[in-house]
Amino acid sequence: MKKFIAGILCLLMTMSLVACGGSDSKDDPAKKSSDNKASEAETFTVGFDKDFPPYGYVEEDGSYAGFDIDLATEVAKRLNLEINLQPIDWDAKDMELSSGTIDCIWNGFTINGREDEYTWSDAYMNNSQVFVVRTKDNIKSTKDLAGKIVSVQTDSSAQASLEEEENADLKASFKELVVCADYNSAFMDLESGAVDAIAMDVGVARYQITKRDGNDTYAVLDEELASEQYGVGFLKGNTKLRDKVNDTLKEMVKDGTFAEISEKWFSEDVGIIGK
């Protein structure tokens, strides 16, 4: 009888250990890795320049805002992804993308000249590079920039345009081309007279002028440095995510959401995707 009871106890202990072993599978590294990947797949991390209004910037309360921020947020919502807005140093954007820190670069990102460097969405708006000057300096055209100090943001489309052969003579006419970290710094230099002009995106230029003292203090020269288009840049080869974002943007154009967001920031529909 004792042997029978002992056998029953051993059987119960064995079953208990097996059950405990089953519960330990929750801590299995392979399962954790799978869970982590699932969690990561539910997040859409957008890299942007936080000093590039009206496309992306920091509000007084510390929140992020901007035209591209609104577009990206709506896209993430429609794809059932959690949006993660990640400010980046613009000259480190490629490293952030290749390391997987961000899923895309979405912030007034120029396609032209970078066509083979990224997997791109369709162009969603047109843009141009222009010069901003102080009205009191009586600079009316690019010819008047001869002997002047011109500022440009590092690794920007404006800087790339000034490196083009077609603009070689214009660049050579400057007294100096100063490279700055961001356009807020550039405008402070322009205001103080440390520089005579800024080469920059027209949308950012008009926003900065309106935000500051308006057209009485600053002016945009009529002559464009370059014309271009904006798109969303993904890591080379990431067509799966690109296609999802691209299709969603087109849906937003069809149902009027894109135009609504555009009019909020520019008082007009600037969208060209899906048209």
C-alpha positions in Angstrom: 0.0 0.0 0.0 2.8 2.4 0.9 4.5 1.6 -2.4 1.3 2.4 -4.2 0.9 5.8 -2.4 4.5 6.6 -3.0 4.0 6.0 -6.7 1.0 8.2 -6.8 2.9 11.0 -5.1 5.8 10.7 -7.5 3.4 10.9 -10.4 1.8 14.1 -9.0 5.2 15.7 -8.4 6.2 14.9 -12.0 3.0 16.5 -13.4 3.6 19.5 -11.2 7.1 20.0 -12.5 5.9 19.7 -16.1 3.2 22.3 -15.5 5.8 24.6 -14.0 8.1 24.0 -17.0 5.2 25.0 -19.2 4.7 28.3 -17.4 8.4 29.1 -17.7 7.9 29.2 -21.5 6.7 32.7 -21.0 10.3 33.7 -20.3 11.6 31.9 -23.3 14.1 34.2 -25.1 12.8 33.1 -28.5 9.3 34.0 -27.5 10.4 37.3 -26.1 12.2 38.1 -29.3 9.1 37.3 -31.3 7.0 39.5 -29.0 9.5 42.3 -29.3 9.4 42.2 -33.0 5.6 42.2 -33.0 5.7 45.3 -30.8 8.2 47.0 -33.0 6.1 46.2 -36.1 3.3 48.2 -34.5 5.3 51.4 -34.3 6.0 53.9 -37.1 9.0 55.9 -36.3 9.3 59.1 -38.3 12.6 61.0 -38.4 12.3 64.8 -38.8 14.2 68.1 -38.3 12.5 69.8 -35.3 13.7 73.2 -36.6 12.1 73.1 -40.0 8.7 74.8 -39.7 6.1 74.6 -41.1 7.0 71.0 -41.9 8.2 69.9 -38.4 9.0 71.9 -35.3 8.5 72.1 -31.5 5.5 74.0 -30.1 5.9 76.2 -26.9 4.4 73.4 -24.9 7.0 70.9 -26.1 4.8 69.0 -28.5 5.7 68.5 -32.1 3.7 70.1 -34.9 3.9 70.7 -38.6 2.5 69.9 -42.0 4.5 66.7 -42.4 3.9 65.8 -38.8 0.1 65.9 -39.4 0.4 63.9 -42.6 2.6 61.2 -40.9 0.3 61.0 -37.9 -2.8 60.5 -40.1 -1.0 57.8 -42.2 0.0 55.9 -39.0 -3.6 56.1 -37.7 -5.0 54.6 -40.9 -2.4 51.9 -40.9 -3.1 51.1 -37.2 0.4 51.9 -36.3 1.6 53.9 -33.2 3.3 57.1 -34.4 6.7 57.8 -32.9 8.0 61.2 -33.8 11.8 61.2 -33.6 13.8 64.5 -33.9 17.1 63.9 -35.7 20.2 65.9 -36.6 19.7 66.5 -40.3 23.3 65.7 -41.2 23.0 62.3 -39.3 19.7 61.3 -41.0 21.3 58.5 -43.1 22.9 56.9 -40.1 19.6 57.1 -38.2 17.8 55.4 -41.1 20.4 52.7 -41.8 20.7 51.8 -38.1 16.9 51.2 -37.8 16.4 54.0 -35.3 13.8 55.5 -37.7 11.6 54.0 -40.3 11.6 56.9 -42.7 12.7 60.5 -43.2 9.6 62.7 -43.5 10.2 66.5 -43.2 10.4 68.6 -46.3 12.7 65.9 -47.8 13.8 66.7 -51.3 13.8 63.8 -53.8 15.8 65.6 -56.6 19.4 64.6 -56.6 18.8 61.8 -54.1 16.8 59.5 -56.3 19.1 56.5 -56.0 19.9 56.9 -52.3 16.6 56.0 -50.8 13.4 54.1 -51.6 11.0 57.0 -52.2 7.3 57.6 -51.9 5.7 59.4 -54.8 6.3 63.1 -54.7 3.5 64.8 -52.7 4.3 68.5 -53.1 6.4 70.9 -55.2 9.0 73.1 -53.6 11.7 75.6 -54.6 14.9 77.0 -53.1 15.0 80.8 -52.8 17.0 83.6 -51.2 15.8 85.6 -48.2 17.2 89.0 -47.6 16.5 92.1 -45.4 14.5 94.7 -47.2 16.6 97.5 -45.9 19.7 96.1 -47.6 18.2 96.8 -51.1 19.1 93.4 -52.5 16.7 92.9 -55.4 18.2 90.0 -57.4 20.8 87.3 -57.3 23.2 89.7 -59.0 23.1 91.9 -56.0 24.4 89.0 -53.9 27.9 89.5 -55.4 30.3 90.3 -52.6 27.8 89.3 -49.9 27.8 86.6 -47.2 25.2 83.9 -47.8 24.1 81.4 -45.2 22.8 77.8 -45.9 21.8 74.9 -43.7 24.3 72.0 -43.6 23.4 69.0 -45.9 20.3 70.9 -47.2 18.9 71.0 -50.7 19.9 74.7 -51.0 23.5 73.8 -50.2 23.4 71.0 -52.8 21.9 73.4 -55.4 24.8 75.8 -54.8 27.2 73.0 -55.5 25.7 72.4 -58.9 27.7 73.4 -61.9 24.9 75.6 -63.2 25.2 77.7 -60.0 29.0 77.8 -59.9 29.3 81.4 -61.1 26.6 82.6 -58.6 28.4 80.8 -55.7 31.7 82.2 -56.8 30.3 85.7 -56.7 29.6 85.5 -52.9 32.1 86.9 -50.5 31.5 83.8 -48.4 29.1 80.9 -48.1 28.4 80.2 -44.4 27.0 76.8 -43.4 24.7 76.8 -40.3 23.1 74.1 -38.2 19.5 75.2 -38.7 17.5 78.1 -40.1 16.6 79.6 -36.8 20.3 80.3 -36.4 20.5 81.6 -39.9 17.7 84.1 -39.4 19.3 85.4 -36.2 22.5 85.9 -38.2 20.5 87.7 -41.0 18.7 89.9 -38.4 22.0 90.9 -36.8 23.6 91.6 -40.2 26.2 88.8 -39.7 25.0 87.4 -43.1 23.3 89.2 -46.0 21.1 86.4 -47.3 19.9 82.9 -46.6 19.4 80.2 -49.3 16.5 78.0 -48.2 13.2 76.2 -48.9 10.4 78.7 -49.9 7.9 77.2 -47.5 10.2 77.5 -44.6 11.2 81.0 -45.7 7.6 82.3 -45.9 6.8 80.7 -42.5 9.8 82.3 -40.8 9.1 85.7 -42.3 5.4 85.6 -41.2 6.5 84.4 -37.7 9.0 87.3 -37.3 8.4 90.9 -38.5 6.8 90.1 -41.8 7.4 91.4 -45.2 8.5 94.9 -43.9 11.7 93.4 -42.6 12.4 90.5 -44.9 11.9 89.6 -48.6 12.1 86.6 -50.8 13.9 87.2 -54.1 11.9 86.4 -57.2 14.6 84.4 -58.8 14.6 80.7 -57.7 17.8 78.9 -57.0 16.2 75.5 -57.8 12.8 73.8 -58.1 12.2 70.4 -56.6 9.7 68.0 -55.1 9.2 66.5 -51.6 8.8 62.9 -50.8 9.1 60.4 -47.9 12.5 58.6 -47.9 12.8 55.0 -46.7 15.8 52.7 -46.4 16.9 51.5 -49.8 14.8 48.4 -50.6 12.1 48.9 -48.0 9.3 48.8 -50.6 6.8 47.1 -48.4 6.5 50.0 -45.9 6.9 52.6 -48.8 3.9 51.0 -50.6 1.7 51.1 -47.5 2.5 54.8 -46.9 2.2 55.7 -50.6 -1.2 54.0 -50.9 -2.5 55.7 -47.7 -1.4 59.1 -48.9 -3.4 58.6 -52.1 -6.4 57.6 -50.1 -6.1 60.8 -48.1 -6.0 62.8 -51.4 -9.2 61.0 -52.6 -11.2 61.6 -49.5 -10.1 65.2 -49.0 -8.0 64.7 -45.9 -4.7 65.7 -47.6 -6.3 68.9 -48.9 -7.7 69.7 -45.4 -4.3 69.3 -43.8 -2.6 71.3 -46.5 -5.0 74.2 -46.2 -4.4 74.3 -42.5 -0.8 75.0 -43.0 -0.6 76.8 -46.4 -4.1 78.1 -47.0 -4.2 76.1 -50.2 -4.0 72.5 -51.4 -0.3 71.9 -52.3 -0.7 68.2 -52.9 0.4 66.6 -56.2 0.4 62.9 -55.3 -2.3 60.9 -57.0 -3.2 63.7 -59.3 
